[in-house]
Amino acid sequence: MIVESRSLGTTRLYFSENLRLRNEKITCLWMIENDVVDNATDTSKRYCARNDQNAYYLMRNNQILSDYLVLVNGDNEIVSKMPILEVIDKSKHGCPLMINDRVDFSKCYVERNGSKPDGDFCFVFGIQKKERSKSKSLNRFENTEIIFDGCAQGVSAILTTSGNVGLRKNYFEDSEKFRGRLLRELTIYSNPDYVSFFTRDTPLYTPTMREVLIREIMEKTLVSLVDINGDEVVYRVPLEMFSPKYQPNGVAFKFNDLRIDWKRSYVEDFSITYMGCTFNPIKMSFYFGVTLSDSVVK
């Protein structure tokens, strides 16, 4: 869920109503860190599209020192003015904020104190669903890649030539090796930052000899996974949370035997790149490790 400031002129930024989360029991909460320390917007993390000349980025850590989170259920504040930086710290150390309660999102807000710039806050909620049986079979590691074709561009060039910041939706392959198998873990791999792209000597390549995407693109991409019933069991979660370097314990999520419809699952790229250009062509791939179970859960 994205919480926006957008020059609202208020100290309280309320969450939007979310039909996906209504009446659901929220187990835990993560918050995405924006560790950019300077004012270079071309390296700032962002996850939501803008169709105007004013792109807003995730708030940097030094801009949210006096910001607090309030979560409400009915008339009760189940989280009462927790420092935003503490939520981030828990997320980065593999200990998301545990809630285990329902939340009235229209009553929840971020409280800001002092003069603050505009920016976005990105929260990820975990929902408790029906308990699934656990498979006892051995896990199998597979791989898949989504081909990326584009070129590197500066943010200012994109914003002046097009109102669209470069959103692309790319689907996973419909591979025979995934059919009938259950998802346990998804991992995304990346190369070093964009700033060192032209100077790197030994980048990571996929088995098909395409270069693995740079971290700059991974941090501006969302992933959605759809199960065989058509439900988006992972909906627009920042892709970096599936990186083995996201936290000390590795990826943020592990799954308990999900039946994924891979051909309907996708990533959304919000990076400063776009299709069809001829300058500095990039031949890269989103490269995923996929841990699967062969067992069928009844």
N, C-alpha and C positions, 0 to 999 in steps of 0.2 A: 504494500500500500504506500502510495506517495502522498505526503502531506506538503502542501505548497504554501509559500508566504505570498508571493505575487503582489507586493506592495499593498497589503491589506490594511496596514496602519493600525494593527491591533497586537496586543501582547499574547493573545490566545489564538492559536492556529488549530481549528477543529478538524478532526478526521471526517472524511466523507462517508456516507452510508454505503455499505458494501453488501450486496445480496448474497455473495458467496460465503460471507462470514456470519450472516444473520442467524441467530439461534444456535450457532455452532459452539461447541466447547473448545476454547482456545487452550492448548496445552502450554505453549511457550512462545517467546518473542525474540527475534534477532533484529539488530539494526546494523546497516551497512556503514562502514567507516569511510570517510573521505580524507585520506592522509596527505593530500596535496597541500603544501605549506606556502606556496607563492601564489601569485595572481594570474598564472598562465592558464587561461581557460581551456586551451587546447589539450591540457593534460588532466583537467578536472573530470571526475566521474559523473556521469549523468545517465538516467534511465527512462526519462519520459520525453516524448516528442514535443517540439514546439513548431508551430506553423507561422511564426512571425520572426522579426529580426531580433527579438529579445529571448535568447536561450538562457534558462536558469539551470544552475548546476547544484549538485548535492552540497550542503553546507560543510565547510571545512571545520576541522576540530577546534581550531583557534577562534572560530566564530560562534561556538555553541557552549561556551564555558558556563554561562548562567541560564541555560535552557533546561526545562524540566518536563517530564512525561507524566500525564495523568490518565489513567484508565478507569472506567466507571462501569459498574453493573448495577442497574436500578438506581438506588439512592446511595450506593456505597462506592467509595473510591478504593478499588482493589489495588491500585498502584497510585500512591499520592506523592506527586512531585519528586520522582526519582530523577537525579541528574542524568541528562541524556548521555553524557560521556561514560557513566557507569553501565548503561545499557550496551553501549558500543564495546566497552572493556569486557563485559561478560560474553558477548558474541564472539569477539576475537580470541578468547581463551577457551572456547568450546563449552561454555556454560551459559546457554541462553536464559533469559529471564523466565522463570517458571510461573505460570498463571493458574492453569487448571480450573478455569471458570468461564462463564459466558461474559461477553463484553457488549455494552451498548455503545457502538462506535460513534454514533452521532453526538454523544456526550463526552467523548474523549478528546484530548487536546494536548498540544505542546505549548508550554508557557515560556515566553521569551522575556528577558529582562534587559533593559538598556537599549541603546541604539544598535540595531542589527541590520545587516544587508539582506537582500532577498536571496532565497535559495530553497532547495527541496530537502525533505527528510525521507529516507527510504526504510520502511519497516517490513519485516517478513514474519508472518504468523503461521504457527503450526496448529493443525486442527486434529482433534481426536476422532477417529472413525472406528467402525466396528473392528473388534480384535480379529486379526488374521492368524491362521495356523502357521507355525514356523516349520520350514522345511529342514530336514536333517541331512539332506544330501550335500555333496561337495559343491562349492561354488566354482564357476568357470569364468575365466577372464577373456573377454572379446574386445574388439575395437571397432570403431566406426568413425568416419570423417564426413563433414559437410564442406563441400568445396566453396571457397570464397574467391571471387574475382572482382577486383576493384583497383583503385589506386589511391595513394596517399595524397591528402589535400589539407591545406591549412584551414582552421575553423573560420577565419575571416573571409576566405575565398568562398567557402560553402555558403555562409550567411549572406553574402552580397550577391551571389549568383543564383541562389535558390532559397526559398523559404523553408524547404524541407531539409532537415539536418542529416539526412542520409539513411533513413530507416529501411531495412530490408528484412524480410521474413524468409528463412531458409529451413526446409524440412529435412528430417533424418531420412536415411535410406531405408527402404523396405527390404530388409535382408532376411534371407532364409535362415541364417544362423541365429536370429533372435526369435523366430516363431515357436510358440509353445514353451518358451522359457521365461522365467520370472526375474524381475529386476531386484537386485540387492543394493547396488551402488553405482553411481555415475560420476566419472572424473573427467575434468577438462584440463588439458595441458596447454602451456603457452611458452613463448619465447620472451626474452627480456624486453624492456620498455622501448617504446617507439623512438625515443630520443637517441638511442644507440643502434637503431635499425641499420643504418648505412655503414656502421663501423664494426658490426659483429663479424667474427671470422668463422665461427662454428655454430650456426643456429641448429635448433632441433628440427629434424625432418620427419614426416610421416613415412610409413612403409611404402607409400606410392611416390615418395620423393617430392612431395609438396612441403613447403615450409610451414611449420606450425604457427598459428596466428600469434602476433605480438600481444603482450599483456594489455597494451593500450586499447586494443579492440575487445579483448575478453571482458574488460571492466566496463564496457559500454554495451553489453549484450545481455538480453534476458532469455530464459529458457522456459518452455511450457511442455509438459509431458501429459499425454492423453491416454487413458486406459481403454481396454477393449469395450467398456460400456459407454464410451464417449465422454467420460468425466475428465476434466483437466485436474488431475491429482497434484500436479505442480503447475502453478499458474504465474508466469512472468516473474520468476525468481531471478535475481542477479546471478549471472553465470559464474562469477568469481567465487561464489559460495561452494562451488563444486570443484574448486582447485585444491590439489593436495597440500598447498602452502597457505590455505586460507586461515588456518588456525593451527595451534600446536598438535592437535589430534587429527589433522588432515581436513578432509571435506566436512562440511557442516551437517550433511544428511546421510543417513543410511535408510534403506527401505526394507520392508518386511514382505517380500514376494509380491510385487506389483505386476499385473499383466498389462504391458504397455503396447499401445497401437502405434508403432514407430512411424509409420507413414503419415500419421496425423499429428505427430509431435514436431516441435520446431524451435528454432532460436530466432530472436529479433535483434538485429544489429543497429545500434544507434550511434555508431562511431562516426568519425569525420571522414568517411570514405563513401564513394557511390559508384554505381555501375556505369559502364559504357565509356569511361574516359580512356585516353590514350597515353597520358603522361605517367611515368613511373609505374608500370603495370605490376601488380602483386599477384603471385600465384601461390595461394596459401589455402589452408584448411583448418576448420575447427576439428581438432582431433580429440576423440573421447575414448576413455577406457570404460568398459561396461562389465560389471560383475553380475553374473546371472546364476540362477539355480535351475537345474534340469527337472526338479520335482514339480508335480502338479498338486496344487493346494485344493483340497475338496471342501 
